[in-house]
């Protein structure tokens, strides 16, 4: 069994913000695969189980996503090596995708929460670049991750989301 997690914040006001890249990626994946989310939340997450794979969007806010991940991992007895998290990374060029088998949080509070709740950093993470230094320098890091994508960035999102979907398919294979 594998667990695929998209990081984000639960309120509609966070839709199409950089921090909700993980939610956006999983919603896109569900749409292109013709899949739907379960109607009843579980363990503080929107979720769905497809075959032996579970997809979740934690509803605990970004900085505490690890608690929902840990609940699913423990309940379904999922190996840590069978977890893939999808998160934004403002240190990567916009649209760049980096897959790592394990590693530090690198300043990402969602990854810090996940490492703390799982007790290890040995889970896969797909980091999606959201860098836009012109905006980030003007507003600072906190406001930057909660900022909406620019119109030019939004145009590029479908291509980026397709690449992420391919990475998810490879993980599930």
N, C-alpha and C positions, 0 to 999 in steps of 0.2 A: 504494500500500500504506500502511496506517495501523497505528500501534502504540498500544495502550491498556495502560496500566500502573497497577496498584493497588499502593500502598505498604503495607508491613506488616513484621512479623517472622515468621520461619518456624516457630517451635516452637508446639505446641498450647497451652502455657501463656499465649500471647499472644492466643488466640482471644477475640473480643468485648472487646478492649481498644481504647481510643481510637486508638492508633497503627495498629491493623489495620483501620481504616475502609476503606482502599483494597482490601485483600483481601476484606473482607466485601462490598463493593460489586460486585466482579467475580464472586465466588461466587454472589451473588444474581442477577446478570445472566445467568450461565451457566444457573442453575436455571430462571429464567422463560423462557429461550429454548430450553431442552431441549438444551443443549450440554454437552460434557465437556472436561476438561483432558486433555492428553496424558499418558501414563503415564511417559514418560521425560523428565526435566528436560533443559534445554538452556541453556547460558550462565548457569548458576547461577540458573535460574528455572523455575518451573512455567509452562507455556505451552500455547497452542493456536492453530492457524491456521484461520481460517474464511474461505474465499474469499480475498480480498486483505487481510484484517485479522488482526493478531496481537495476542493478549491475553497479558500476562505478570504473574506475581506473583514478583518477585525474591526469592531465598532467601539473600541476602547480608546480611540484617539492614537495618533501616531507614536507618541512617546511611551505607550504601554501595550503595543501590539504583542509583545512576548507572552503576556498572560493568556491570550486567546490561543496562540500557537501552542503553548505548553499544554493547555487543556485538551486540544485535539490530539496532540502527540500522545499524551498519556492515555486518553480514553480509547483511541484506536490502535495503541501499541505500535506507533510508527517509529522506525529507526531515524535518528537524527540525520543520517546520510541520505535519507529519502525525503528531505524537506528542501524546497526551493522557495526563497523569498525574492520578491520583485520590489525594488525601491528606487527612489530618485537619488541622484548624486550630483550636487552642484559643483563638484570639483572636476567632473568629466565634461568634455565638450558636448554641447547640445546634440542629442541623438545617438551618441556613442553608447554602445552596450558592452558591459564587461561582466563576464561570468567568472566567479571564483568558487572554488570547492570549499574554502574555509578562509578565516582571516579576522582581522580586527574590525571594530565598528567604524573606524576611520572618521569619528565625529558624528556619525548618523545615530540619532537617539532611538530610532526604531530598531536598528541593529543592536544597540546597547541593551535595550529592553529584551530582545530576543536572546542574546548571549546570556544575560543575567537569569532569565527564566528557564532556559534550557540547560544552563550550567556548562556550556561549551560554545566554541565558535566554529565547530566543525559541521556546518550545514552550508548548502549551496546558496549563493546570492547572486542575483542578476541585477547589477547596478546600471541604471539608465541615466545618462548624462542630461542635465537640465541647465548647464551653465549659460549664463548671459551676464557677463561681467559689467556691462554698462548699467543694467538694472540693479544688480547686486550691490555695486559700489554706492549707488544712490540711496538704497533703502536699508541695507544691512541684511545679515543672514536670515534672521527670523522672519522679517517681512518678505524677503525674497522667496523662501520656500513656500510661503502662503500666497504668493502672487500668481495671477493667472498667466497662462501662456500668451505670448504676443500673437497677433494675426499671422505673421510669417511663420512662427513656430507651429501654430495650429495646422497650417497647411502641410507641414512635414510629419505631423503625428501619425496619419494612417500608415505611412511607410515604416516608421519606427515601430509602431504597434504590430505590424506584420512580422517584423524581424523578431520582436519579443515572442510572438506566438510561435514562430519556428523554433525558438529556443525552448519554449515550454514543451512542444511536441518532442524535441530531442530528449529532454529530461524524462518524459513519460515513456519513451521507447524502450 
